[in-house]
Amino acid sequence: MDDDKSTFESACARAGLAVPEDLKAGTLHGFTEINKQLGHLRHPRPAENEPASFFVPEAFLRHDD
């Protein structure tokens, strides 16, 4: 947790943010949870994780033939 706290504090310092003391605990919690989720986004996903279907706009257009 100390590692998360120091990362949070350095990120706030780089961004020039001053987080009030009464909001730091909740903001730190949100920061650590978002960082956990980012780990899932930064990796390539295998083809089986892609949707099985895709949207084709032409399928919904009227054709007056």
N, C-alpha and C positions, 0 to 999 in steps of 0.2 A: 504494500500500500504506500510505503514511503517513496518508492520508485514512481508510482503513479502521481503522487502529490508533487514531486519535484518536476516531473514532465508537465503536469498541469500548470504549475507556477511559471515554468520557463516559457510555455506556450502563451500564457497570458501576458508575460513581460514582452515577448516578441511582438504581440499584437497590440500592445499598449493598453491592455484592459486592466481596470482596477475593480476586482470583484469584492463587494462588501463582505465583511467577516460573517455576517449572519446568513449569507447565501453561499459561502464557500463550500460547505459540506455537501449540499445538494448539487451544486455545479460540478464539483469534483466527481461525485457519483455518476452524473450524466456523462461527463467527459470519459470516464473509464469504461462505461457501458458502450458508448459510441465507438471507442477505440477497439473494443472486443469485436463489434460488428464489422468494422472496417476490414478486419482480417479475412472475413468471408468474401468481401467484394474484390479484393486485390489479387485473386488467383484465377487462372483460367478455369472455366467450367467444362466438363466433358459434354459431348454431344447429347448424351442421354438426359442431361439436365435442361435441355432446350425444349420449348413447347413442341408438341406433336403436330400442331397445325399453325397456319399463318393466315394473315388477312390479305385477301386479294380484292381491291376495290372494284375491279371490273366485274366481279361476280354480283355486285349489287347495283350496277348501272343498268338503266333501261336501254334496250336495243329495239328500236322500231323498225324491224326488218320486214 
